[in-house]
Amino acid sequence: MSNGVNGFLGDSPLRVLIKLLILSVAVGFLMSIFGLYPDDILFAVRDFFLDLWNTGFKTLGRLGDYLLLGAVIVIPVFILIRLFSYRR
């Protein structure tokens, strides 16, 4: 069973927990610097769908803005994940 858990997590549970804690602190620090808080993100998602519903589908024009805004976070996270998982 230990090999199954390690295979699923990609490493031992303790090491994964430590990595997640460090990454959580780093992301939390960066989000704090930019003035982003978890409830702001949730409210933004909720407001997006409310705007989509209330104003019809004119809101889809903002999809490009949301794509760029998300890419600012997703692309660096993807690169970091790939760098951390790179094995020589």
Secondary structure, DSSP 8 states (H G I E B T S, - for coil): -HHHHHHHHSS-HHHHHHHHHHHHHHHHHHHHHTT--HHHHHHHHHHHHHHHHHTGGGGGGGHHHHHHHHHHHHHHHHHHHHHHH---
